[in-house]
Amino acid sequence: MALGMKGFRARRRSGKAGETESPETQVYEEKIPLSQHILQWITENPRTIRNSLYAVMAVTVIVILVFVLHAAARDEHSRKLHAALEKYDQIKILPKGEARALQMKEFGASLKPVCEQTISTIESAAACLTAGNALLEGREFVQAADAFSRAASAYDTEAMVSVARFLQAQALESAKEFEKALAVYKQLEGAYGAVKKSEMSTYHQARMLYYLGKFDEAEEKFVKISRESEGKEFAAPSRNYISLLNAQRSAAAKK
């Protein structure tokens, strides 16, 4: 009897222990490969993929077309420029006079489409410079100044930009646009590194001030050049302008 009771209690304890201990459950997550995700997305979004491909193809075609047209435009402008330079050389052979000036005027006007093209190139800069020189000789000074200004904007070297700007100032001076010419000469003074060219810019500034009737400012620059550039190119002309200024002041005082 005692043994039976002990066995019953042992079985009862083991049953309770079994109730309190729960079996461990393991959760397994199914891992889907990335390639399968991509394949599934492609299958579910065919329209998006098709539209993206069309967009890429359209952009590629546009880029290629731009490059092709740009190259074609450069070739066309180069051809026109070479033909224009040959024509310019033919006109320059003629003796100077009204007939040559008229041809230069017409020739300079004919280069306007090449000069004013949307895409600035070395060819268009050279065309503008050539047109400016022709228009300058044809006495179309305002148009010449505009052509030189366009040339300066298209060139990519400081030397050629300075040349174009100087010719622009000369054309404006010939058109009696002294204020505008003075502004360009001032730009050149800062751009010129060489002392001689800087003196030239200062000298031409003084001349513009003289023509504008700003005698005190003009004299200040002329005196500076005549003192600092003794024996050089612009010293003697500066002294001549100082003499003119003094003569004009004396004449004005007598009145």
Backbone as CSV, one residue per row, in Angstrom:
resi,resn,N_x,N_y,N_z,CA_x,CA_y,CA_z,C_x,C_y,C_z
1,MET,0.834,-1.208,0.000,0.000,0.000,0.000,0.856,1.240,0.000
2,ALA,1.863,1.252,0.858,2.778,2.396,0.956,3.513,2.574,-0.349
3,LEU,3.884,1.454,-0.961,4.589,1.548,-2.230,3.683,2.095,-3.316
4,GLY,2.434,1.775,-3.262,1.469,2.285,-4.255,1.288,3.768,-4.128
5,MET,1.201,4.245,-2.873,1.043,5.682,-2.626,2.264,6.444,-3.131
6,LYS,3.434,5.879,-2.898,4.668,6.546,-3.327,4.712,6.625,-4.839
7,GLY,4.292,5.584,-5.485,4.306,5.575,-6.952,3.321,6.561,-7.513
8,PHE,2.154,6.670,-6.856,1.146,7.620,-7.309,1.642,9.050,-7.172
9,ARG,2.296,9.344,-6.008,2.812,10.696,-5.805,3.913,11.021,-6.810
10,ALA,4.743,10.043,-7.125,5.835,10.288,-8.078,5.274,10.597,-9.449
11,ARG,4.226,9.816,-9.812,3.623,10.071,-11.124,2.942,11.420,-11.179
12,ARG,2.367,11.817,-10.011,1.670,13.117,-9.942,2.657,14.258,-10.088
13,ARG,3.820,14.128,-9.440,4.849,15.189,-9.530,5.399,15.305,-10.959
14,SER,5.615,14.165,-11.561,6.135,14.195,-12.930,5.124,14.786,-13.887
15,GLY,3.841,14.607,-13.614,2.794,15.203,-14.457,2.763,16.710,-14.330
16,LYS,2.877,17.184,-13.100,2.899,18.641,-12.877,4.123,19.272,-13.544
17,ALA,5.240,18.615,-13.441,6.461,19.146,-14.071,6.291,19.218,-15.574
18,GLY,5.616,18.266,-16.118,5.374,18.274,-17.564,4.460,19.387,-17.979
19,GLU,3.504,19.749,-17.082,2.584,20.849,-17.391,3.283,22.185,-17.379
20,THR,4.246,22.379,-16.472,4.908,23.681,-16.350,5.925,23.888,-17.454
21,GLU,6.529,22.841,-17.971,7.547,22.979,-19.005,6.883,22.893,-20.374
22,SER,6.987,24.014,-21.157,6.395,24.065,-22.511,7.489,23.758,-23.532
23,PRO,7.177,23.030,-24.519,8.200,22.694,-25.529,8.614,23.929,-26.310
24,GLU,9.895,24.038,-26.566,10.419,25.183,-27.317,10.009,25.062,-28.783
25,THR,9.498,26.182,-29.283,9.096,26.226,-30.692,10.075,27.105,-31.445
26,GLN,10.507,26.723,-32.566,11.429,27.486,-33.398,10.697,27.994,-34.621
27,VAL,10.866,29.313,-34.860,10.235,29.954,-36.010,11.286,30.105,-37.094
28,TYR,11.019,29.576,-38.195,11.938,29.648,-39.314,11.410,30.651,-40.331
29,GLU,12.218,31.645,-40.605,11.839,32.633,-41.612,12.394,32.191,-42.967
30,GLU,11.527,32.260,-43.919,11.935,31.851,-45.255,12.685,33.008,-45.923
31,LYS,13.903,32.830,-46.323,14.728,33.849,-46.971,14.609,33.727,-48.480
32,ILE,14.142,34.909,-49.116,13.980,34.940,-50.573,15.196,35.626,-51.169
33,PRO,15.864,35.064,-52.151,17.043,35.687,-52.767,16.699,37.022,-53.416
34,LEU,17.723,37.928,-53.473,17.525,39.260,-54.069,17.149,39.163,-55.545
35,SER,17.752,38.209,-56.233,17.447,38.042,-57.659,15.981,37.701,-57.881
36,GLN,15.422,36.936,-56.937,14.013,36.574,-57.053,13.122,37.791,-56.808
37,HIS,13.547,38.668,-55.859,12.814,39.920,-55.613,12.806,40.780,-56.876
38,ILE,13.977,40.903,-57.503,14.085,41.735,-58.710,13.225,41.164,-59.831
39,LEU,13.296,39.850,-59.992,12.499,39.209,-61.035,11.011,39.403,-60.799
40,GLN,10.610,39.319,-59.540,9.202,39.508,-59.201,8.756,40.942,-59.500
41,TRP,9.650,41.933,-59.168,9.304,43.349,-59.427,9.193,43.610,-60.928
42,ILE,10.104,43.011,-61.700,10.052,43.178,-63.156,8.755,42.598,-63.719
43,THR,8.372,41.456,-63.188,7.142,40.819,-63.664,5.905,41.653,-63.337
44,GLU,5.937,42.300,-62.169,4.766,43.071,-61.730,4.716,44.491,-62.301
45,ASN,5.846,45.017,-62.846,5.886,46.413,-63.330,6.406,46.510,-64.773
46,PRO,5.782,45.881,-65.707,6.290,45.941,-67.089,6.154,47.331,-67.702
47,ARG,5.087,48.052,-67.381,4.880,49.376,-67.975,5.934,50.369,-67.497
48,THR,6.253,50.331,-66.205,7.276,51.239,-65.667,8.625,51.003,-66.325
49,ILE,8.957,49.732,-66.506,10.235,49.396,-67.135,10.264,49.872,-68.578
50,ARG,9.152,49.656,-69.298,9.086,50.069,-70.701,9.234,51.589,-70.830
51,ASN,8.549,52.339,-69.965,8.635,53.807,-70.012,10.043,54.300,-69.669
52,SER,10.688,53.632,-68.723,12.053,54.023,-68.348,13.022,53.800,-69.504
53,LEU,12.857,52.669,-70.187,13.719,52.381,-71.336,13.514,53.404,-72.446
54,TYR,12.254,53.776,-72.688,11.970,54.790,-73.712,12.605,56.127,-73.343
55,ALA,12.549,56.480,-72.066,13.119,57.753,-71.621,14.637,57.763,-71.805
56,VAL,15.287,56.652,-71.432,16.748,56.564,-71.597,17.134,56.645,-73.064
57,MET,16.371,55.950,-73.906,16.657,55.976,-75.339,16.470,57.370,-75.918
58,ALA,15.432,58.077,-75.464,15.170,59.428,-75.963,16.292,60.388,-75.571
59,VAL,16.735,60.297,-74.314,17.827,61.161,-73.851,19.104,60.866,-74.634
60,THR,19.383,59.587,-74.864,20.584,59.200,-75.614,20.547,59.754,-77.033
61,VAL,19.392,59.634,-77.675,19.246,60.141,-79.044,19.444,61.653,-79.086
62,ILE,18.878,62.358,-78.095,19.007,63.823,-78.059,20.462,64.239,-77.878
63,VAL,21.165,63.562,-76.965,22.576,63.888,-76.723,23.411,63.667,-77.985
64,ILE,23.192,62.535,-78.633,23.935,62.249,-79.869,23.614,63.278,-80.939
65,LEU,22.334,63.628,-81.051,21.919,64.612,-82.061,22.568,65.971,-81.812
66,VAL,22.650,66.373,-80.538,23.280,67.653,-80.194,24.752,67.652,-80.607
67,PHE,25.441,66.561,-80.307,26.864,66.466,-80.673,27.042,66.506,-82.189
68,VAL,26.183,65.790,-82.891,26.289,65.752,-84.356,26.021,67.129,-84.953
69,LEU,24.960,67.787,-84.470,24.633,69.118,-84.987,25.720,70.132,-84.646
70,HIS,26.270,70.002,-83.435,27.337,70.920,-83.035,28.558,70.750,-83.945
71,ALA,28.918,69.504,-84.217,30.054,69.252,-85.109,29.769,69.751,-86.512
72,ALA,28.538,69.530,-86.976,28.170,70.005,-88.311,28.203,71.523,-88.389
73,ALA,27.724,72.170,-87.302,27.738,73.634,-87.276,29.164,74.165,-87.299
74,ARG,30.044,73.512,-86.551,31.443,73.936,-86.552,32.058,73.799,-87.943
75,ASP,31.756,72.686,-88.604,32.294,72.488,-89.953,31.744,73.529,-90.922
76,GLU,30.455,73.801,-90.800,29.842,74.784,-91.697,30.415,76.176,-91.460
77,HIS,30.566,76.530,-90.185,31.110,77.849,-89.869,32.577,77.960,-90.289
78,SER,33.313,76.857,-90.160,34.708,76.857,-90.607,34.782,77.070,-92.117
79,ARG,33.897,76.394,-92.834,33.881,76.550,-94.291,33.550,77.990,-94.681
80,LYS,32.536,78.555,-94.014,32.151,79.934,-94.316,33.274,80.910,-93.969
81,LEU,33.960,80.640,-92.849,35.033,81.542,-92.437,36.180,81.518,-93.439
82,HIS,36.567,80.322,-93.884,37.660,80.228,-94.854,37.297,80.937,-96.161
83,ALA,36.046,80.756,-96.588,35.594,81.442,-97.808,35.607,82.953,-97.609
84,ALA,35.207,83.396,-96.397,35.177,84.833,-96.104,36.583,85.422,-96.068
85,LEU,37.521,84.680,-95.493,38.900,85.178,-95.423,39.519,85.311,-96.820
86,GLU,39.167,84.378,-97.699,39.641,84.485,-99.080,39.072,85.734,-99.740
87,LYS,37.790,85.986,-99.501,37.153,87.188,-100.055,37.791,88.441,-99.475
88,TYR,38.079,88.428,-98.194,38.698,89.580,-97.524,40.066,89.882,-98.124
89,ASP,40.842,88.830,-98.374,42.162,89.020,-98.982,42.050,89.607,-100.387
90,GLN,41.005,89.207,-101.114,40.796,89.747,-102.460,40.451,91.234,-102.419
91,ILE,39.652,91.623,-101.443,39.262,93.037,-101.339,40.457,93.887,-100.923
92,LYS,41.309,93.337,-100.043,42.453,94.116,-99.560,43.454,94.441,-100.667
93,ILE,43.410,93.675,-101.759,44.317,93.954,-102.874,43.942,95.261,-103.581
94,LEU,42.665,95.608,-103.511,42.190,96.823,-104.180,42.826,98.062,-103.556
95,PRO,43.039,99.108,-104.335,43.561,100.352,-103.765,42.534,100.990,-102.833
96,LYS,43.013,101.634,-101.783,42.109,102.259,-100.827,41.344,103.399,-101.497
97,GLY,40.084,103.493,-101.131,39.221,104.518,-101.706,37.773,104.163,-101.454
98,GLU,36.873,104.879,-102.105,35.444,104.683,-101.887,34.982,103.297,-102.323
99,ALA,35.516,102.816,-103.452,35.096,101.499,-103.950,35.481,100.395,-102.974
100,ARG,36.702,100.457,-102.471,37.152,99.446,-101.514,36.378,99.565,-100.207
101,ALA,36.139,100.788,-99.732,35.397,100.983,-98.479,33.984,100.416,-98.591
102,LEU,33.344,100.601,-99.753,31.994,100.079,-99.956,31.998,98.555,-99.934
103,GLN,32.978,97.942,-100.584,33.063,96.485,-100.583,33.345,95.940,-99.186
104,MET,34.177,96.648,-98.448,34.450,96.236,-97.066,33.184,96.309,-96.215
105,LYS,32.413,97.336,-96.402,31.157,97.493,-95.663,30.205,96.334,-95.963
106,GLU,30.039,96.017,-97.244,29.148,94.921,-97.632,29.684,93.575,-97.151
107,PHE,31.001,93.408,-97.237,31.610,92.161,-96.787,31.431,91.977,-95.281
108,GLY,31.659,93.047,-94.509,31.483,92.956,-93.060,30.068,92.608,-92.677
109,ALA,29.097,93.188,-93.390,27.688,92.872,-93.111,27.355,91.427,-93.456
110,SER,28.025,90.882,-94.474,27.745,89.501,-94.883,28.211,88.482,-93.841
111,LEU,29.159,88.867,-92.995,29.661,87.954,-91.960,28.799,87.952,-90.695
112,LYS,27.791,88.776,-90.659,26.968,88.906,-89.450,26.361,87.578,-88.991
113,PRO,25.791,86.735,-89.898,25.216,85.469,-89.427,26.242,84.549,-88.758
114,VAL,27.470,84.511,-89.306,28.509,83.663,-88.706,28.971,84.245,-87.378
115,CYS,29.085,85.578,-87.341,29.556,86.251,-86.130,28.558,86.113,-84.982
116,GLU,27.269,86.190,-85.304,26.239,86.217,-84.261,25.624,84.853,-84.006
117,GLN,26.308,83.781,-84.373,25.760,82.450,-84.124,25.599,82.206,-82.625
118,THR,24.671,81.330,-82.299,24.362,81.048,-80.890,25.534,80.390,-80.182
119,ILE,26.172,79.426,-80.841,27.297,78.707,-80.236,28.583,79.465,-80.537
120,SER,29.214,79.995,-79.504,30.459,80.749,-79.686,31.628,79.790,-79.874
121,THR,32.367,79.978,-80.955,33.535,79.152,-81.242,34.682,80.070,-81.643
122,ILE,35.853,79.471,-81.824,36.993,80.234,-82.321,36.689,80.774,-83.720
123,GLU,35.954,79.963,-84.505,35.596,80.391,-85.858,34.701,81.630,-85.821
124,SER,33.707,81.612,-84.923,32.819,82.771,-84.843,33.562,83.994,-84.321
125,ALA,34.507,83.797,-83.409,35.308,84.913,-82.901,36.148,85.523,-84.023
126,ALA,36.780,84.651,-84.825,37.582,85.137,-85.949,36.707,85.844,-86.976
127,ALA,35.496,85.313,-87.197,34.572,85.959,-88.132,34.192,87.352,-87.642
128,CYS,33.948,87.482,-86.337,33.595,88.788,-85.761,34.760,89.765,-85.880
129,LEU,35.971,89.283,-85.638,37.141,90.158,-85.731,37.342,90.628,-87.173
130,THR,37.194,89.713,-88.118,37.329,90.072,-89.532,36.234,91.042,-89.952
131,ALA,35.003,90.753,-89.512,33.883,91.644,-89.841,34.111,93.036,-89.256
132,GLY,34.622,93.084,-88.028,34.894,94.376,-87.398,35.905,95.194,-88.168
133,ASN,36.981,94.546,-88.607,37.995,95.248,-89.388,37.433,95.765,-90.710
134,ALA,36.608,94.925,-91.355,36.002,95.345,-92.621,35.030,96.512,-92.414
135,LEU,34.201,96.407,-91.381,33.233,97.475,-91.102,33.926,98.760,-90.672
136,LEU,35.057,98.612,-89.988,35.822,99.791,-89.578,36.335,100.540,-90.811
137,GLU,36.841,99.789,-91.772,37.299,100.425,-93.005,36.123,100.947,-93.833
138,GLY,34.970,100.283,-93.700,33.771,100.745,-94.406,33.053,101.870,-93.699
139,ARG,33.661,102.388,-92.624,33.157,103.528,-91.846,31.818,103.237,-91.152
140,GLU,31.570,101.965,-90.890,30.401,101.583,-90.085,30.909,101.332,-88.665
141,PHE,31.179,102.417,-87.963,31.927,102.322,-86.706,31.141,101.648,-85.583
142,VAL,29.856,101.949,-85.479,29.053,101.345,-84.405,28.938,99.832,-84.610
143,GLN,28.662,99.419,-85.853,28.582,97.981,-86.143,29.935,97.293,-85.938
144,ALA,30.997,98.008,-86.285,32.341,97.456,-86.071,32.605,97.242,-84.585
145,ALA,32.219,98.207,-83.758,32.416,98.077,-82.305,31.649,96.881,-81.760
146,ASP,30.432,96.661,-82.273,29.633,95.516,-81.830,30.301,94.203,-82.232
147,ALA,30.841,94.158,-83.450,31.524,92.940,-83.915,32.759,92.654,-83.067
148,PHE,33.529,93.687,-82.742,34.724,93.488,-81.900,34.332,93.041,-80.499
149,SER,33.225,93.569,-79.993,32.758,93.155,-78.666,32.375,91.678,-78.656
150,ARG,31.706,91.232,-79.718,31.343,89.813,-79.827,32.591,88.942,-79.947
151,ALA,33.579,89.437,-80.681,34.833,88.679,-80.814,35.508,88.517,-79.457
152,ALA,35.534,89.597,-78.681,36.153,89.537,-77.349,35.435,88.534,-76.449
153,SER,34.116,88.427,-76.591,33.345,87.498,-75.763,33.561,86.047,-76.184
154,ALA,33.900,85.835,-77.461,34.039,84.467,-77.967,35.450,83.917,-77.818
155,TYR,36.463,84.805,-77.808,37.843,84.313,-77.693,38.098,83.765,-76.291
156,ASP,39.017,82.796,-76.196,39.314,82.162,-74.911,40.734,82.437,-74.425
157,THR,41.447,83.344,-75.091,42.789,83.717,-74.633,42.826,85.211,-74.323
158,GLU,43.563,85.568,-73.262,43.603,86.970,-72.837,44.193,87.872,-73.915
159,ALA,45.175,87.360,-74.652,45.817,88.179,-75.685,44.822,88.594,-76.759
160,MET,44.030,87.629,-77.262,43.068,87.939,-78.313,41.903,88.758,-77.787
161,VAL,41.510,88.527,-76.551,40.449,89.339,-75.945,40.898,90.796,-75.857
162,SER,42.158,91.017,-75.454,42.687,92.379,-75.347,42.738,93.065,-76.714
163,VAL,43.143,92.310,-77.740,43.184,92.870,-79.095,41.787,93.290,-79.539
164,ALA,40.809,92.407,-79.324,39.432,92.706,-79.737,38.874,93.899,-78.950
165,ARG,39.175,93.974,-77.667,38.683,95.095,-76.854,39.313,96.420,-77.288
166,PHE,40.598,96.392,-77.619,41.266,97.609,-78.059,40.654,98.103,-79.372
167,LEU,40.412,97.180,-80.303,39.786,97.562,-81.574,38.355,98.063,-81.350
168,GLN,37.667,97.475,-80.366,36.326,97.962,-80.017,36.390,99.411,-79.556
169,ALA,37.353,99.704,-78.697,37.512,101.080,-78.212,37.846,102.037,-79.355
170,GLN,38.697,101.579,-80.282,39.047,102.406,-81.436,37.824,102.706,-82.297
171,ALA,36.970,101.694,-82.499,35.756,101.885,-83.289,34.794,102.846,-82.591
172,LEU,34.662,102.712,-81.277,33.792,103.630,-80.519,34.329,105.058,-80.579
173,GLU,35.638,105.188,-80.529,36.258,106.511,-80.638,35.966,107.115,-82.011
174,SER,36.066,106.301,-83.053,35.776,106.789,-84.405,34.312,107.193,-84.545
175,ALA,33.430,106.537,-83.794,32.005,106.884,-83.798,31.699,108.048,-82.858
176,LYS,32.751,108.610,-82.251,32.644,109.718,-81.297,31.846,109.332,-80.052
177,GLU,31.888,108.040,-79.733,31.289,107.543,-78.488,32.392,107.522,-77.430
178,PHE,32.804,108.709,-76.998,33.990,108.819,-76.160,33.794,108.217,-74.768
179,GLU,32.607,108.359,-74.206,32.345,107.786,-72.883,32.475,106.260,-72.917
180,LYS,31.884,105.648,-73.957,31.959,104.185,-74.078,33.394,103.739,-74.351
181,ALA,34.089,104.497,-75.202,35.485,104.156,-75.493,36.336,104.264,-74.233
182,LEU,36.084,105.292,-73.430,36.821,105.476,-72.180,36.621,104.275,-71.252
183,ALA,35.385,103.775,-71.174,35.096,102.624,-70.305,35.876,101.383,-70.754
184,VAL,35.985,101.169,-72.067,36.726,100.006,-72.580,38.215,100.170,-72.315
185,TYR,38.744,101.374,-72.514,40.165,101.614,-72.241,40.484,101.390,-70.761
186,LYS,39.553,101.727,-69.886,39.764,101.485,-68.458,39.832,99.991,-68.168
187,GLN,38.983,99.215,-68.841,39.036,97.757,-68.670,40.405,97.210,-69.095
188,LEU,40.915,97.750,-70.179,42.194,97.259,-70.692,43.356,97.581,-69.759
189,GLU,43.257,98.698,-69.056,44.345,99.071,-68.138,44.533,98.001,-67.072
190,GLY,43.434,97.448,-66.589,43.539,96.388,-65.589,43.936,95.055,-66.193
191,ALA,43.544,94.826,-67.460,43.840,93.543,-68.100,45.281,93.447,-68.578
192,TYR,45.855,94.575,-68.991,47.214,94.552,-69.527,48.233,94.353,-68.409
193,GLY,49.086,93.360,-68.582,50.139,93.138,-67.596,51.413,93.876,-67.955
194,ALA,51.678,93.988,-69.262,52.903,94.657,-69.708,52.812,96.157,-69.448
195,VAL,53.928,96.743,-69.046,53.953,98.170,-68.702,53.609,99.022,-69.919
196,LYS,54.178,98.674,-71.078,53.956,99.470,-72.276,52.481,99.504,-72.648
197,LYS,51.816,98.353,-72.574,50.402,98.307,-72.919,49.564,99.055,-71.892
198,SER,49.961,98.989,-70.642,49.258,99.739,-69.605,49.389,101.237,-69.854
199,GLU,50.572,101.682,-70.265,50.778,103.093,-70.599,49.910,103.501,-71.793
200,MET,49.815,102.618,-72.769,48.984,102.885,-73.932,47.531,103.070,-73.528
201,SER,47.051,102.216,-72.640,45.675,102.327,-72.164,45.456,103.652,-71.432
202,THR,46.400,104.023,-70.582,46.294,105.289,-69.845,46.313,106.468,-70.804
203,TYR,47.169,106.398,-71.809,47.270,107.473,-72.800,45.940,107.654,-73.532
204,HIS,45.335,106.572,-73.958,44.063,106.672,-74.685,42.928,107.115,-73.758
205,GLN,42.995,106.736,-72.500,42.016,107.249,-71.537,42.118,108.771,-71.442
206,ALA,43.351,109.254,-71.368,43.567,110.705,-71.284,43.021,111.408,-72.517
207,ARG,43.203,110.799,-73.668,42.677,111.388,-74.901,41.158,111.472,-74.868
208,MET,40.510,110.408,-74.412,39.041,110.420,-74.330,38.562,111.494,-73.361
209,LEU,39.266,111.640,-72.242,38.906,112.682,-71.275,39.082,114.073,-71.884
210,TYR,40.114,114.203,-72.707,40.349,115.480,-73.392,39.186,115.784,-74.342
211,TYR,38.768,114.813,-75.123,37.661,115.018,-76.066,36.336,115.258,-75.341
212,LEU,36.210,114.722,-74.142,34.991,114.935,-73.350,35.011,116.270,-72.610
213,GLY,36.117,117.021,-72.733,36.222,118.324,-72.076,36.610,118.245,-70.610
214,LYS,37.067,117.066,-70.160,37.489,116.895,-68.765,39.000,117.130,-68.711
215,PHE,39.369,118.395,-68.847,40.775,118.745,-69.053,41.662,118.440,-67.844
216,ASP,41.153,118.664,-66.643,41.973,118.422,-65.454,42.329,116.941,-65.311
217,GLU,41.324,116.087,-65.503,41.576,114.640,-65.415,42.506,114.192,-66.531
218,ALA,42.290,114.751,-67.721,43.141,114.386,-68.854,44.587,114.809,-68.603
219,GLU,44.758,116.033,-68.110,46.109,116.539,-67.868,46.831,115.694,-66.823
220,GLU,46.118,115.279,-65.808,46.733,114.458,-64.757,47.332,113.177,-65.346
221,LYS,46.606,112.551,-66.250,47.103,111.319,-66.862,48.242,111.612,-67.840
222,PHE,48.110,112.682,-68.624,49.173,113.033,-69.572,50.483,113.353,-68.840
223,VAL,50.372,114.073,-67.733,51.563,114.421,-66.956,52.211,113.161,-66.387
224,LYS,51.387,112.245,-65.901,51.915,110.995,-65.346,52.697,110.221,-66.405
225,ILE,52.137,110.140,-67.609,52.815,109.396,-68.680,54.106,110.097,-69.088
226,SER,54.056,111.435,-69.235,55.242,112.170,-69.695,56.383,112.093,-68.688
227,ARG,56.067,111.976,-67.404,57.109,111.893,-66.377,57.636,110.482,-66.215
228,GLU,56.719,109.527,-66.171,57.124,108.142,-65.896,57.612,107.415,-67.143
229,SER,57.290,107.936,-68.314,57.657,107.247,-69.559,58.569,108.107,-70.421
230,GLU,59.461,108.823,-69.795,60.372,109.712,-70.532,61.148,108.926,-71.588
231,GLY,61.095,109.437,-72.818,61.800,108.787,-73.909,61.057,107.627,-74.527
232,LYS,59.886,107.298,-74.013,59.119,106.183,-74.554,58.061,106.682,-75.543
233,GLU,57.309,105.749,-76.067,56.411,106.024,-77.188,55.363,107.086,-76.893
234,PHE,54.780,107.071,-75.686,53.642,107.945,-75.406,54.022,109.206,-74.637
235,ALA,55.300,109.386,-74.355,55.725,110.569,-73.595,55.575,111.845,-74.433
236,ALA,56.117,111.840,-75.651,56.049,113.032,-76.501,54.613,113.395,-76.875
237,PRO,53.759,112.443,-77.311,52.367,112.805,-77.590,51.636,113.353,-76.367
238,SER,51.966,112.846,-75.198,51.327,113.352,-73.975,51.703,114.805,-73.733
239,ARG,52.982,115.157,-73.958,53.401,116.554,-73.798,52.711,117.463,-74.822
240,ASN,52.496,116.930,-76.024,51.778,117.720,-77.037,50.351,118.023,-76.590
241,TYR,49.693,117.034,-76.001,48.332,117.260,-75.508,48.331,118.255,-74.337
242,ILE,49.360,118.194,-73.496,49.455,119.160,-72.390,49.589,120.571,-72.945
243,SER,50.366,120.732,-74.010,50.519,122.045,-74.649,49.185,122.519,-75.211
244,LEU,48.418,121.610,-75.825,47.099,121.966,-76.349,46.165,122.408,-75.229
245,LEU,46.231,121.678,-74.116,45.388,122.029,-72.966,45.723,123.427,-72.453
246,ASN,47.000,123.709,-72.311,47.415,125.033,-71.825,47.008,126.135,-72.802
247,ALA,47.108,125.852,-74.110,46.724,126.857,-75.109,45.224,127.113,-75.042
248,GLN,44.442,126.074,-74.860,42.992,126.250,-74.774,42.606,127.015,-73.505
249,ARG,43.318,126.747,-72.423,43.030,127.492,-71.186,43.386,128.961,-71.336
250,SER,44.483,129.239,-72.010,44.882,130.628,-72.223,43.879,131.372,-73.097
251,ALA,43.404,130.660,-74.142,42.402,131.275,-75.028,41.108,131.514,-74.290
252,ALA,40.733,130.593,-73.434,39.486,130.747,-72.665,39.617,131.879,-71.666
253,ALA,40.818,132.077,-71.088,41.032,133.150,-70.104,40.962,134.518,-70.775
254,LYS,41.422,134.649,-72.017,41.404,135.923,-72.731,39.979,136.333,-73.082
255,LYS,39.127,135.349,-73.268,37.729,135.662,-73.569,37.032,136.181,-72.315
